[in-house]
């Protein structure tokens, strides 16, 4: 094969992933309001893709970069294909939106047009406009004395075309333009009082209400047209960390620059007035290829909040799942007493994130705890963890927090947490120059019987209790001495000038993680050549690093069985004769976002299992502080192996990657098996626990 045909392009693979999310919105077995949620996720995903990946391609073109990447695409050729495929996806998404709105209407809920309202309803909504909406609107005229305003990325606006009174001697019927922002502080959908004797729930989009009354903002003019539009700007940060005296201040400056990033996409309503469209094209300097004409409401991310807020609609949602508190910690009052006796695995969202909060809180109030060290990448609003860390620092404990300020789109929130922790007396470190700190680890140092014991939590996901309810992630509690020693060394490297450590348990990026993975794969290659069991199973979010893919190809050619569970991007082509015929790749898109990184290597018959914060992408392996941690406890190891096996056996929500780059649903099996719930809708954690118990 030519080099380019050996690999699937990363951006095209991402589009295929978002297409799988869209398929969940189209799946009639998915509850109706959850289908709306998936439509919202498609839009949110596409927003980030356009503002980062597409913006990056345009940056390359501006810089005159013409070289093809390892998949054979030049920036120009890739951009052309990406825009074509995303346009096709958006058209399909809005076709699905219209179908779902018809289904929702049959259930008694309607997002209505103004003309569909009764006179009484119009009167009530006009009153709502006058009292609530009108006071927060700001018309922005565009003329020689008032330049084109700065339009914020991903905010909704109306482009208004006005015509002056023809009897006005001065203006003589001239045409003018103005911009009105649809206020994001108000709900996008306004509830409309029902008609008499009707149980139908009616809503009106905020932009439709404003359009209907837009004349009040421009008295003396005739409204020729008012159409919604939305701009997506380049949102990638370009930091000069080495030249920055204060990283926090540098990021704050860069966030302000982000608001002025160059436009990469212009979304407009179908039928926009040509004068308004020409104005936007000229002022934003976008081409026809950058314009997405939308037949429906712009920015379907509003559907998430809308679907979540509808009352009396439980039958249109997934049945609720209440995370259980880990049974290991219910047997003792003190979590650390349990961890001294055995390692504990917590698997979210089936098991509660409260166990992590309680671990930090217990450490914060324990008089024998001397120090708490923690990495924070993405933290939720009103985080209990942050409050516990602040409490620990105020009580005199040594609290060190490595805050990643460069977590994309969470920069402002992380700056706020960093300042709050500093005020409480925590030592706040912003990581290493040029590297994002993506490892998820907590170290608690406790004085016990004249010596010190280290308690460690290592996770595959962020310390965020909100995402822990919708992401599948594993967290390991342990006081294994090798893991404790490595945890101390890792924090010393992140906060000081410590030289690279001779790791006992961990493998740490950017220096040691990739070589460790290569060593493990090479060992499997050796086992295969010696006729011993040789198998690799890896559960990841993404696989796009070329050298890692090449190493897996090498293992496949040596006879190693490789089974990959990769939710998102996968640049490896499986099933290619002579290259990857021993590789199988599946992707699971379901109710919860598959986020855990778990790897298993046969070890020639003595299986080894690891959890990690890292995907097998170039940025994770070479530009971030990432962590690979072994699982020593045999029962936990078996539980994770069972979990991987259930993912591989999924025949309900799994799709298998073909060598051509397309995905198709996995079929077969006498009984349907949905890995996120197991058989007969038993939650996965229960099924895994039962299987682990049966296997001893």
Secondary structure, DSSP 8 states (H G I E B T S, - for coil): --TGGGB--HHHHHHHHHHHHHHHHH-TTS-HHHHHHHHHHHHHHHHHIIIIIIHHHHHHHHTT-----TTS--HHHHHHHHHHHHHHHHHHHHHHHHHHHHHHHHTTEEEE-GGGS-HHHHHHHHHHIIIIIGGG--EEEESSSS------TT-EEEEEEEEE-TT-TTTTT-EEEEEEE--TTS-SEEEE---TT---EEEEEHHHHHHHTGGGGSTTEEEEEEEEEEEEE-------STT-S-HHHHHHHHHHHHTT--EEEEEEETT--HHHHHHHHHHHT--GGGEEEESS-S-TTHHHHHHHH-TT-GGGS------B--HHHHS-S-HHHHHHH--EEEEETTB-THHHHHHHHHHHH-TTEEEEEEEESS--TT-HHHHHHHHHHHTT-EEEEEE-TTSTT-HHHHHHHHHHHHHHT-EEE---TT-EE---EEEEEEEETTEEEEEEEEESS-S-TTGGGTEEEEEEEE--HHHHHHHHHHHHHHHS-------SS-EEETTTHHHHHHHHHHHHHHHHHTTS--EEEEEES-B--HHHHHHHHHHHHHT-EEEEEESS-B-B-TT-TTTTTTEEEEEE-SSSEE--EEEEE-GGGS-EEEEES--BSHHHHHSEEEEEEE---HHHHHHHHHHHHHHHH--SSEEEE-TTS-EEE----SS--BTTTBGGG--HHHHHHHHHHHT-
